Amino acid sequence: MVVVFWPLTFFLWIIGMAICQVFLLNEVLYFLFLFWLRFFRKNGKEEKILPKASIIILNWNGKDLLAECLPSVIEAVKCDGGDHEIIVVDNGSTDGSVEFVKKHFPQVRVVTLEKNLYFSGGNNAGAKAAKNDILVFLNNDMQVEKDFLRPLLEGFSDNDVFAVSSQIFLADPNKRREETGKTRAEWRWGFIEFRHDLPTDGDFKNRYIPAFWLGGGSAAVDRRKFLEIGGFDTLMNPFYVEDTDLSYQAWKRGWKVLFCPESRVIHKHRASTGRYDRTYVERIIRRNHLLFIWKNVTDFRMLLSHLAMLPLTLWRIRRQIGARETAKAFLEAVAKLPVVLYKRNKSRLRYRRSDREVFKLANSMFEYKQRFVPPRLIKPGDKLRILFVCPYLPSPLHGGGVRMLQMIRRLGEKHEVSVLSFSDNEEERRYIPELRRFCKEVRVITRRPYLLGIDWLRRLPVNIAVDFGDPEMGYALREMLSDNDYDIVQCEYIQMAHQIPRLRREVAILTEHEVQLAAIFQRLKQERNYLKKLFISLQWFKWLNTEINLCRKFDKVIALTQDDALALKRFDPSLPIEVIRTCTDIEYFSPVEVSEEPNTLIYTGNFRHSPNVDAALYLISEILPKVRKEIPDIRLYLVGAWSTPEVQELAQKNGVTVTGWVEDMRPYLSRASLFVAPIRLGAGIRGKILEAWAMGKAVVATPIACAGLEAKHGEHLWVAEDTEEFVKGIITLLRDVHLRRRLGRNGRKLVEEKYSWEVAVAKQIHVYIDVLKSKRRFI
């Protein structure tokens, strides 16, 4: 028994070891395979499996053109290395084209047609004869770059892509590029205006952008979709607009037509149609434009405008090609109307997009990107990409500019920040170089009154529509959003909110520097004239509707004070509001050991802002004369940009110094005995008080001026409810140096603890990340 057991055990052990080795070998090979995939395939240039193409070249009596262009196509196929085929479809040529191709280019298939079926019929015949999934249509007068094919084929990675079109250059580089491949169309006055735009750097960055129509002689098309539509419509014979018609059908069925600037072809412009009479060609183009609208446009309002404006349209065509040719074009189109109506009704059941939707998507990379391109996913350690949209250039010229500048500067240290801003004057523009030091991109638009922005339906307040309604800002914003992938669009001020489109990819944040509901309500309480009170009430109701609706567009609204947040929440409790206070640079603004000028007051501010103007006039006309009775040698400095003539005139009469803009405000603050802030209007937090505290200065302020500040009367500043109390505060602090210095020290300590920019920026980043996480933008 034992003798049998040991040999059996040994045999089983040998078998087991063999099995283990096999499994072990398999495991080792498996892990080696995974290692190769992870490091070699991923780090190397991974080869993509591209579809095969059938390149179809339509020819009619173009032997000489084929001799010039075919070699470049053959070279391109060889360069790509794919199993592609080249087909020459001969449209009943009589110049020996077929024999020439068979003799000199035996690798090219020839499809011979007995008669000329024109552009549509010839290409349709080639599509039916093709063997591969992608059709590349080329004119016989088209030369191609050797690497033109791969970018076209890579564009079909999305199953919804119908066609990808090449960038077109003219054989003569000195001629104006009448066609580029970047096609656009606009519905104006009941008619379609077609055009080619020049490609931009952003187009290359995006690689594929929407096109209104494919270039019929320079584009790749999905063969299955092409045949499903029915190919090029012979209704447009002999030529032109059939490619536009095909593309529009594709867009309306829910597919996409793209332009790829990396794929380059060279066109001997209209060499193939140049054998026709020029007048005849222009007439056919206009006729086919009419047929295109009648066949494809189903939007009732667009059709109604077309019919209403048809006399004007014909008059415009008459100016281009003459009355006789216009009449011929129109009558020829009318003669085809029964066929048009039949095809129109047959196709419309397959439409998935409206005409307006097609015009929006096919003409705008911004709209296309918002709809089809998913936002980037953010990994730990990635820099956030932030776009600031500003009504004024971020600069030290005014309080809001200071906040924007400080935020941008500090965010730019760890993240990618770009700025799009209006600018009022050259004084602001001199800060552009400084802004560019910590921004990836800075784009500035000169702000001009936009009188056409006056909203006759009164949907927007005039000071938004006119002062900040310039459409150039909207165009620039959409262009930047098209060319770049931002994570955050940070809108500064409610006045800019209407320029921000509805965003699907980016997180939209609004900073409410001054809640207009609260600011206008303060004016309403101050006003004593009942007629003016009525006018301000109407203005308040207008702003109520506007401000709340604009805030609803954003994923998060940042208020500067709790009072501002409550003013908005009172009318819409669902608004997502976060309070991030304005702060100050406690290193830049710091106490300086310098002799104070006795009995000296200072008030700072941007006098383009109406609450600052009101405060200055109130200070000069009502407060200063009463102080002067007690302290005859009292002096007042008004420091800040854009002081109004009214302020300057009143200051001159009362011996007040108006400095205007100063490069550095610190010397003025350090020499002053006391900072005063007699603000009666507006909302938000006052950065000027924080700067005075940071310099160690005592402050006398109204309750509105210190709203939102965590400060106590008698401990950090003197709060004055009325004029008499304000005067008393000034006199008391000027005479009591110990109290003045104690308030200044306490103010400085409060700023250090709660109002440094590092705290505000950290909170702002926290808001960004929270909103991005809620939208599942993190990996």
Secondary structure, 3 states (H helix, E strand, C coil): CHHHHHHHHHHHHHHHHHHHHHHHHHHHHHHHHHHHHHHHHHHCCCCCCCCCEEEEEEECCCHHHHHHHHHHHHHHHHHHCCCCEEEEEEECCCCCHHHHHHHHCCCCEEEEECCCCHHHHHHHHHHHHCCCCEEEEEECCEEECCCCHHHHHHHHHCCCEEEEEEEEEECCCCCCCCCCCEEEEEEECCEEEEEEECCCHHHHHHCCEECCCCCCCEEEEEHHHHHHHCCCCHHHCCCCCHHHHHHHHHHHCCCEEEEEEEEEEEECCCCCCCCCCHHHHHHHHHHHHHHHHHHHCCCHHHHHHHHHCHHHHHHHHHHHHCHHHHHHHHHHHHHCHHHHHHHHHHHHHHCCCCHHHHHHHHHCHHHHHHHHCCCCCECCCCCCEEEEEECCCCCCCCHHHHHHHHHHHHHCCCCEEEEEEEECCHHHHCCHHHHHCCCCEEEEEECCCCHHHCCCCCCCCHHHHCCCCCHHHHHHHHHHHHHCCCCEEEEECHHHHHHCCCCCCCEEEEEECCCHHHHHHHHHHHCCCHHHHHHHHHHHHHHHHHHHHHHCCCCEEEECCHHHHHHHHCCCCCCCEEECCCCECCCCCCCCCCCCCCCEEEEECCCCCHHHHHHHHHHHHHHHHHHHHHCCCCEEEEECCCCCHHHHHHHHHCCCEEEECCCCCHHHHHHCCEEEECCCCCCCCCHHHHHHHHCCCCEEECCCCCCCCCCCECCCEEECCCHHHHHHHHHHHHHCHHHHHHHHHHHHHHHHHHCEHHHHHHHHHHHHHHHHHHCCCEC
